Amino acid sequence: MGARHLEHSWQEARQVAAAAEPVRTSAVPLAEAIGRVLKEPLRAAQDMPHYASAAMDGWAVNGTGPWIIVPAGERLSPHQGSAIATGGLMPPGAKAVLRSESALRTTDDDGLAVIAAGGTARPGEPKNGQHVRPAATEARVGEDLVPVGTLLSPAHVALAALAGVDSLAVEGKPLVRLLYTGAEVILQGRPEPGQVRDAFGPQLGHVVNLLGGIPAGQQRIGDSYEEWLKALEESGPQELPADVVITTGGTGRSATDHLRSVIRELGGNLLVDGIAMRPGHPTLLAELPDGRYILGLPGNPLAAMVALVTIGEPLLAALANRRQAPALDVPSGTVIDASTGPTRVVPFRLVYGMASPANRVGSGMLRGLASADGLLVVPPHGVQLGEKVPALELPWRAGYLSTALAKTAAASQVRKPRVRREKAAGPVDWSALLEPGDLSP
């Protein structure tokens, strides 16, 4: 057994996780670049458009009409034309496009099929270059289209595709592999006594995505040391190596909890060996020699989510080179008594701008988390009514808490209208209220 580490405080654990070095810039396929920050300028790999095309449905023509009809795609000589659709490649020799609604199909004196200008055509239509979209009208090859630092949208990616680009260099984003453990876990149906239903598989990958990570596969194993060791050994060359492996369970100190032992076997370094908080105190964070981080979440679903928000969010933020979500100060809507234990992390609901615990039944229950607006970080000495307490937003409620608090603060700043009181016109004569003799000496 190695030396047991002292548990980090809640704040210390977050600072350790936030110290991770960002993953390096990488080139990714266009579909994977949406929502990521561009690290090298997007340059056109070809002219846009890269060929002259018809801007209208109609007829590609050469010279003045009428025009003898020839098969589409053939070189056009003067007084010849061929059918063309919008976006179609202008054939060699074509000088303009006669719109469909401006064309009349007829025959010449020799009985040849010809096209003549008519209908809505104006005199002299079409002029050279009319209804033609020349090559390179939008951009020329090598031209910068999107600058470095841009948060890429679907429109940016569509532009890259039209520019002939297949991949984009973007800011690194951590690949996260999920490792679920527990021989007693069933994936569907109603568990028998001694069994538990899988609460991680349906949602953990989505939460990782909300936190800025890229889910990169998942695996389920039992509880044996050999299974743990095999699952955490370095990925083979056929797999894209993960930056983070998130595990569930095995973080305790019983004979059946193997995560610490496997980390030591693999030469890893325990960065966080337990956090002085409840729930979630057995949470682990380690770094392996190959650079992978191991984030060990407790097997309890609520404790796991508290741990993921506490140190998983700052870890993934640091790896993605973005600012971690700050703790917000929220006034407590109730008195929370002091405790001899560590920091308590409590799901809460925001009621009239104040935090009220979402579940008074117990810390191990998910029902309170399902209805919560955030996590309240309660210090051991407790909280008084109205006292400001640090709080974290939940990944699936991102932005709600800060917006609601801002609205509450703005509402409290609104001044009540002053009531205008009419001033008396002059001194008041109270003599009418006096009885006879009241002013007698």
N, C-alpha and C positions, 0 to 999 in steps of 0.2 A: 504493500500500500504506500502511495506517495504521501507527502505532507499535505494536510488538509488546509485549503486556503480560507482566509476570512471572507465572509460574504461582503460584497460591495453594497454600498448604499444605493438607493434608487437613482440618485443623481450621478453617482460615480459610474454606475453600470452604463448609463446613457452616454456619458462622456467617453468611456472606453469604446463603445460601439461606434460612436461618431468619428473616431480617430482612424478608421480604415482608409486606405489609399484608394482613390478612384480607379476603376477598371479602365484599361487603355481604349483609345479610339479604335473603332473597327468599321470595316466596310460591310454593309448588310444589304440584302435584296430590298428592292423598293417597298414592297408590302410591309417589311419589318421596320422601315424608317419613319413611318408616321408616328408623330408624338415625340420624336427624339430631336436632339439639337444637332444641327449641321456643323461639322468641324472643318470641312474643306469646301470651298465654293462650288456650287453646281454650275458646270460649264457645258455648253451645248456641244455634243459630240458630232453633230451634223447641222447643216442649215435647217431652219424651221420656217416654212415647210421645206423639205429637201428636194422638191420638184415643183414645177409649175403645174397648177391644177385649175380645173374649171370652178368658178364661183357660183355657177347656176347650172341647172339641168338645161340641155339644149343641144346645140350643134357647134362643134369646133370647125372654124372656117378659115380659109386663106383667100385674101383679096376681096373683091366686090362680088355681089351676087348677080343672078342666081348661082347656086353652087351645086355642082354635080355630086350626088351622094356616093361615097366610097365606103368600104368596110372600115369599122372602127379600128384604130391603131395604126393604120397605114399612113405613110407620109403624104401630106397634102400638098398638091400643086395649086397654083392660082385657080380660083373659081371652083374649088372642091371643098367638101365638108363631110363630116362624119358625126354620128350621134355620140354624146358624152353626158355623163351624170356629174352632179356636184361632187367635187373632190377628185374627179377622174384625171388621169395623167393626160396633159395636153400632147397630142401626137406631133411628130416632127412636121414642121412647116406651118402649123396652126398659128394664126395671128390674133384671134379673138373668139368669143363665144356668142352665138346668137341664141337668145333665150327661147325656150319652147313656145311660150305664149306670143313671141314675136316672129314666129316662123310659119310659113305656109308650104305644105308639101304638094308639088305639082309635077308637070313634065315640060320639057323644053320642045322646041320645034322638031327635034329629032326623035322625040318620044322617050328621052332619058329622064329618069327620076331626078328631080332637082328640088332644092330648098330655096325659097325666096323670102325676103323680108316682107312682113305684112302684119296684120293684127295690131298689136300694141307697139310695133316698131316705130321709132322716130326716124326722121330723115337722116340718112348717112349711118344708121346703126347697122352692124356694130363697128365701132372705130377700133383701130389697132390697140390691143391690150384690154379692151372692154370685157368685163366679167371674167377676167383671168386673175388668179392669185399667183403672182410670181414666186419663185423660190426665194428663201431667205428674207421674206418680208417681216417675219416675227423675230428672228435672230439668225446670226451667222455662226458658223462653226467656231468654237473657242470662246464665244461671248459668255461673260458671267451672267447667270440668270437669277441665282439666289445667293445672298451673302452668308458668310460664316456667322454662326450664332443664332440662326433662324430656327425657331421651333417648327418642325416640318408638319404641314397639314396635308390632307388628301390632295388638295389642288397642287401643292408643290411636287408631290410624287407623280401626279399625272403629267405635269410639265416636264419632269425628268424623263418620263417614258417617251414623250414626244420628241425630246432632245436626243434620243438614242442612248440614254444612260441606263445601265442595268443594276447598279448598286451605288450607294451613297456612304461616304465616310461620316459617321455620326459619333456623338459622345457615347462612351461606353455605358452599358446598362447591365446590371448583374444578372447572370443566368442562375436560376435557383432550382435545385432538385429537391424533391420532397421524399422523405423516408418515413413511412408509417410503420409502427411496431405494435405488437400485442397479439398473442395467439387467441385471446378471448374475444377479439373484435369480429363482429359479423357485418357484412356489407348491406344487407337488406333484411326486411322482415322484422319480427318481434323477437328480441333476445330472450333466451332462457335464463334462469337464475345462474349467476356466475359468468354470463356473457354480457357484452355491451355493444351497442350499436355504434357504427363508425360515424363520428361527428366531424372528422377532419377532411376526409376525401371529397365530400360535396362542396366544400367552401374554401379550403386553405389555399388552393391555387389561385382562386379569384382574389383573395385578400392580398396575396403576394403581388398580383398584377396591379391592384389598387395602390400598393406601397411603392410601385416603381420598379419591381423586379420582373423578370421574364421567366415564367414557369417552364422548366426544361425537363419534364418527365417526373414520374413518381414510381415508387416501389413499395411493396409491403413485405415485411418479414415477421418472423416469430420473435421469441425472446432469448434465443441462445446466443452465447458469445460468438460462436462461429458465424452465425448469420449476420450479426452486427459487423464483425470484422470484414467479411466478404463484401458487404454492402458499402462500407466506407473506404475500402481500398481504392487507390487511384483508378479513375475510369480508363478503359482501354482506348486505343487509337480510333476505334469505330464510333466513339461517342464524343460529342462536343463537351469538354470538361466544364463543370459547373463552377461558378464563383462562390456559391453558398450552398450548403446542404442543410436543410431544416429537418430535424428529426422530432418525433413525438414519442414521449415516454422514455423510460430508462435513465432518467436524470436523478433518481433518488440514490440512496446509499445502502439499499438492501442487497442480498446475494444475487438477486435476479436483475439488478440494474447494472448494465455493462458499458454504458457510454464512456464514462471516465477511463475505464481500463482500456477500451479500444483506442481512445485518443492517445493515451500513453504508448500503446503498442505501435501506433503509427507515427510516433515521434512528434505529436502535436503539442501545442502550448496552450494551456488553459488561460484565457484572458479574463473571463468572468466565471467564477466557480460558486454560483449561488448569489442571490440578491436579497437584501434585507427588506423584503416586501411580502405581503400576503394579499391575494394568492400569487403563486408563481415563484416562490423563493428558491426552488431547486434548479432554476434556469441556468444553462451553461452557454458560454461562448468560447470557442477555441479556434486556433489557426493551425492548419496542417503544413508540413514542409513544402508541399506543392502549391501553397498559396490559397487553398480553399478554406473558407470559414465554415465551421460547424456551429449552427445555432440549435441547441438542444432545448426543446420546449417540454414542459411537464405533460404528463398524460391526461390530466384533467382539462377538459375543453375550455373552461373559463380561465383557468390559470395559464393555459397556453396562449389564449388571445391577449391576456394582460401582458404576458412576457413578449409577445410578438409586437405589440404596440409600444412597449417600453423600450426594448433594445433592438428589435427587428427593424422598426421604422428608421431609427437613426443609422443603423448599419447599412441598409439598402440605400438610404439617401446619400451617405458618404461614398459608397461605391459608384453611385450614379452621378457624383459630383454636383449634387444639388443641396440646398439648405434643408435641414431637418425641420419637421413640424414643431413649432415652439409650444411649450406649455403655456396655457392661458390662465389668467387669474379670474376665478369665478367666485362670487359670494355664496357662502353656504346658506342653504335655506333651513338648516336645522342644527341642533347641537350634537356633535359627535364626541362621545366621551374619550378620555385618554385611555391608552392601552399600554401594557407592559411589553407588548410585542413590537414588531418592526412597522415600517410604513404600510398603511393599508391602501389598496387601490380599489375603489368602489365605483361600480357603474351608477350613473346618475341621470336624472332627467332635469331639464331646465324648465322651471316653473316660475313665471313672472320674473325672469332674469336671475333666478337663484337656483343653486344645485340642491336637489333632493335625491337621496339614495333611491335607486330604481328597484331595489329588492331588499327587503328587510328579513327574508327568510334565512339566508345563509350565503356565505361567500362562494360556495361550490355550485351555485345554481345558474343556468344559462338563461332562465326566463327574464331576469332583470337585465342582462346584457342585450337581449333581443329587443327590448323596448327603450334602451338607454340612448342618450344624446352624447355621452362622453364618459371618460374615466376620471374620477376625482382622486387626487393623491393626498391622502390624509396622513399627517405626521403623527408620531406616537403620542404627542401631548394633546391630541384631539383638536377640535375646531369649535369655535363659538358661533352663534347665530350671526350671520352677516359678515363673518370674517372671510377675507379673500384666500382662496385655496388653489394651488396649481391643478390644472385639468388638461387632459389630452383628448383630442378629437379622435373619433373612431374612423377607420379608413372608409367605411361605407357612408359616413356622415360628414365627410371632409368639407369644410367651409361652412357648415350649418352653425356650429357653435360660435365661431368668430363673428359671423353675420348677425346672429341673434343678440350677442352681447353688444355689438356696435349699435344695433337698433334700440336696445334698452338704454344704453348710455345717451344716445341722441334724444330719446323721448324725455329723459330726466332733465335735459338741458333746456327744454321748452319752458319759457316763462309764462306764468299765469297772467292774464290780462288784468291791468289795474282797474279798480272800481273808482270812477270819478265821483267825488262828492261835491255837491253844490255848496258854495260859500254863502254865508248869511249876507244879506244886503247891507246890514248895519247893526247897531246895538239893538238888543231885544228888550221890549218894554214889558216887564213882568207885573206892572202895577194892576193890571186887570184881574190878576189872580189873588190880590190881597184883599183881606176883609177890612171893613171900616175900623179904624183905631189901631191897625197893625203898625202904622208909622208914627203913632203918638209917642211923645217922649216918656 
